[in-house]
Amino acid sequence: MIKNYIIDTNVMVHDPDFIYNFEDNNIIIPIICIEELDNLKKREGIVGYHARNAAREINKLRVIGNLHEGITLANGGTIRIELNNSDTSCLPNGFDFNKNDTKILAITKNISESNKDISTILVTKDLYMAIKSDALGIVTQDYKNDKVTTEELYKGHRKITLSSKDMDEIQKGGIAMPSDFEFTLYPNEFLDITSEDDEQYKLIGKFNGKAIVPLKYANDFAFGLTPINNEQKMAFELLMDPAIQFVTISGGAGSGKTIISTAVALKKVIEEGSFRRVIFVKPVIPAGDDIGFLPGTEEEKLKPWMGSFYDAVENLMDAKDKAKKDKLKEKKDKKDKKIDTHEIKRTEVSVDNFIERFRKSGQIETKTFVYMRGRTLSDALVIVDESQQTTPHLAKLMLTRAGFGSKFVFIGDPSDNQIDNTLVDEKSNGLVYTIEKMKPFDITGHVTLEQVERSPLSKLAEKSM
């Protein structure tokens, strides 16, 4: 049955391609929402970019019809811009009649009352709009086209039991997937295996699409870092494997997402030369001024947002210094000589100097999404931090920047309390969207890190607050 869908501005900003996702129904856009798009077009960052894209998509339709009278879409639906039905007398006292949200509610209410034979539904991602709409008896829906519908997000690993014989065979090279498995394994999914006949016998295996095989990089380390739990080992395996071109890593604060990704990036770029450069990207979702209001060059503007990257590099430099210190102590101990640990000083190179040195050589770049449009990123390892702040549309845009010889890594915490972008939530952000959409392919892999390794306080805060 045909329905009327009234589209709120935030839906258009969330997904500029919304027009094509309502099947053969009627899309109605209040003129107020077009005015709001116009006001948002100069905003820096994600909001401004999406507002401009949404306007471009609507404008494309003008060549095939009139937006006032309504345009028939290829899927059989229609779209029009609503100029009438703005009488607010249908609303009770208590509303602020100067607000655009109130005017949109009035338009929805009036259309619903005048077209009782057709269901009229307000589509909004605004919580307060939804509450007020429900109070008025208006049917309201969230925009669900790119919302992850599974109850439990794909983790990229699962616990199983196998016989010790099978586990021995895995370590020798691999075994075919047992036919009695009652679950689906995706390519590059990990198996935390315990022996059926010896609880002390444990092993991590990986399904390569055909067989369960041992880890290739279990004994490797990167830039002084060694993974310290099973989940980190899984993430390390995906990051190190040149055959895997897209990696997603999710997890709470202190689980090791950023430092593991950064360590492998520095190893691959600076130590091995496997990639020409590492590009560290962060979506700028400010609590106050946008990035455009900050003074300085692009790098200077971005520095306040790149704290996690700088912290990771500093911790890795400390780890390398500690490794050198331990190695020197071991050598001196073997010669039965005393050692004063104060004689071994931390490197004189600061984090800022380290990053600036490799930035000048072109091996390190720090970027935000504002500066990525139109680029093709070839021979690069691209790390997108805080990717839960992106919309699915923007995540897709970022992945389409991939050129030959590149590898992309999306990391973040998709829980609601770590999302500052009002356009997305824990089920509709770019990170969870790409995790679910990309899991069936053999050049992609995902791991959820559930263990906090930062500190006892960090672990307590993550679990208890």
VENKAWO-V753007 format. One record per residue. N is the residue number from 1. RES is the residue in three letters. SS is DSSP state (hx for helix, st for strand, lp for the rest). Layout:
n=<N N>
res=<RES RES>
ss=<SS SS>
//
This chain:
n=<1 2 3 4 5 6 7 8 9 10 11 12 13 14 15 16 17 18 19 20 21 22 23 24 25 26 27 28 29 30 31 32 33 34 35 36 37 38 39 40 41 42 43 44 45 46 47 48 49 50 51 52 53 54 55 56 57 58 59 60 61 62 63 64 65 66 67 68 69 70 71 72 73 74 75 76 77 78 79 80 81 82 83 84 85 86 87 88 89 90 91 92 93 94 95 96 97 98 99 100 101 102 103 104 105 106 107 108 109 110 111 112 113 114 115 116 117 118 119 120 121 122 123 124 125 126 127 128 129 130 131 132 133 134 135 136 137 138 139 140 141 142 143 144 145 146 147 148 149 150 151 152 153 154 155 156 157 158 159 160 161 162 163 164 165 166 167 168 169 170 171 172 173 174 175 176 177 178 179 180 181 182 183 184 185 186 187 188 189 190 191 192 193 194 195 196 197 198 199 200 201 202 203 204 205 206 207 208 209 210 211 212 213 214 215 216 217 218 219 220 221 222 223 224 225 226 227 228 229 230 231 232 233 234 235 236 237 238 239 240 241 242 243 244 245 246 247 248 249 250 251 252 253 254 255 256 257 258 259 260 261 262 263 264 265 266 267 268 269 270 271 272 273 274 275 276 277 278 279 280 281 282 283 284 285 286 287 288 289 290 291 292 293 294 295 296 297 298 299 300 301 302 303 304 305 306 307 308 309 310 311 312 313 314 315 316 317 318 319 320 321 322 323 324 325 326 327 328 329 330 331 332 333 334 335 336 337 338 339 340 341 342 343 344 345 346 347 348 349 350 351 352 353 354 355 356 357 358 359 360 361 362 363 364 365 366 367 368 369 370 371 372 373 374 375 376 377 378 379 380 381 382 383 384 385 386 387 388 389 390 391 392 393 394 395 396 397 398 399 400 401 402 403 404 405 406 407 408 409 410 411 412 413 414 415 416 417 418 419 420 421 422 423 424 425 426 427 428 429 430 431 432 433 434 435 436 437 438 439 440 441 442 443 444 445 446 447 448 449 450 451 452 453 454 455 456 457 458 459 460 461 462 463 464 465>
res=<MET ILE LYS ASN TYR ILE ILE ASP THR ASN VAL MET VAL HIS ASP PRO ASP PHE ILE TYR ASN PHE GLU ASP ASN ASN ILE ILE ILE PRO ILE ILE CYS ILE GLU GLU LEU ASP ASN LEU LYS LYS ARG GLU GLY ILE VAL GLY TYR HIS ALA ARG ASN ALA ALA ARG GLU ILE ASN LYS LEU ARG VAL ILE GLY ASN LEU HIS GLU GLY ILE THR LEU ALA ASN GLY GLY THR ILE ARG ILE GLU LEU ASN ASN SER ASP THR SER CYS LEU PRO ASN GLY PHE ASP PHE ASN LYS ASN ASP THR LYS ILE LEU ALA ILE THR LYS ASN ILE SER GLU SER ASN LYS ASP ILE SER THR ILE LEU VAL THR LYS ASP LEU TYR MET ALA ILE LYS SER ASP ALA LEU GLY ILE VAL THR GLN ASP TYR LYS ASN ASP LYS VAL THR THR GLU GLU LEU TYR LYS GLY HIS ARG LYS ILE THR LEU SER SER LYS ASP MET ASP GLU ILE GLN LYS GLY GLY ILE ALA MET PRO SER ASP PHE GLU PHE THR LEU TYR PRO ASN GLU PHE LEU ASP ILE THR SER GLU ASP ASP GLU GLN TYR LYS LEU ILE GLY LYS PHE ASN GLY LYS ALA ILE VAL PRO LEU LYS TYR ALA ASN ASP PHE ALA PHE GLY LEU THR PRO ILE ASN ASN GLU GLN LYS MET ALA PHE GLU LEU LEU MET ASP PRO ALA ILE GLN PHE VAL THR ILE SER GLY GLY ALA GLY SER GLY LYS THR ILE ILE SER THR ALA VAL ALA LEU LYS LYS VAL ILE GLU GLU GLY SER PHE ARG ARG VAL ILE PHE VAL LYS PRO VAL ILE PRO ALA GLY ASP ASP ILE GLY PHE LEU PRO GLY THR GLU GLU GLU LYS LEU LYS PRO TRP MET GLY SER PHE TYR ASP ALA VAL GLU ASN LEU MET ASP ALA LYS ASP LYS ALA LYS LYS ASP LYS LEU LYS GLU LYS LYS ASP LYS LYS ASP LYS LYS ILE ASP THR HIS GLU ILE LYS ARG THR GLU VAL SER VAL ASP ASN PHE ILE GLU ARG PHE ARG LYS SER GLY GLN ILE GLU THR LYS THR PHE VAL TYR MET ARG GLY ARG THR LEU SER ASP ALA LEU VAL ILE VAL ASP GLU SER GLN GLN THR THR PRO HIS LEU ALA LYS LEU MET LEU THR ARG ALA GLY PHE GLY SER LYS PHE VAL PHE ILE GLY ASP PRO SER ASP ASN GLN ILE ASP ASN THR LEU VAL ASP GLU LYS SER ASN GLY LEU VAL TYR THR ILE GLU LYS MET LYS PRO PHE ASP ILE THR GLY HIS VAL THR LEU GLU GLN VAL GLU ARG SER PRO LEU SER LYS LEU ALA GLU LYS SER MET>
ss=<lp lp st st st st st lp hx hx hx hx hx hx lp lp lp hx hx hx hx lp lp lp lp st st st st st hx hx hx hx hx hx hx hx hx hx lp lp lp lp hx hx hx hx hx hx hx hx hx hx hx hx hx hx hx hx hx hx hx lp lp st lp lp lp st st st lp lp lp lp lp st st st st st lp lp lp lp lp hx hx hx lp lp lp lp lp lp lp lp lp hx hx hx hx hx hx hx hx hx hx hx hx hx hx hx lp lp lp lp st st st st st lp lp lp hx hx hx hx hx hx hx hx hx lp lp lp st st st lp lp lp lp lp lp lp lp lp lp lp lp lp lp lp st st st st st st lp hx hx hx hx hx hx hx hx hx lp lp st st lp lp lp lp lp lp lp lp lp lp lp lp st st st st st st st lp lp lp lp lp lp st st st st st st lp lp lp st st st st lp lp lp lp lp lp lp st lp lp st lp lp lp lp hx hx hx hx hx hx hx hx hx hx hx lp lp lp lp lp st st st st st st lp lp lp lp lp hx hx hx hx hx hx hx hx hx hx hx hx hx hx hx lp lp lp lp lp st st st st st st lp lp lp lp lp lp lp lp hx hx hx lp lp lp lp hx hx hx hx hx hx lp lp lp hx hx hx hx hx hx hx hx hx hx hx hx hx hx hx hx hx hx hx hx hx hx hx hx hx hx hx hx lp lp lp lp lp lp hx hx hx lp lp lp lp lp lp lp hx hx hx hx hx hx hx hx hx hx lp lp lp st st st st lp hx hx hx lp lp lp lp lp st lp lp st st st st st st lp hx hx hx lp st hx hx hx hx hx hx hx hx lp lp st lp lp lp lp st st st st st st lp lp lp hx hx hx lp lp lp lp lp lp lp lp lp lp st hx hx hx hx hx hx hx hx hx lp lp lp lp lp st st st st st st lp lp lp lp lp lp hx hx hx hx hx hx hx hx hx lp>
//
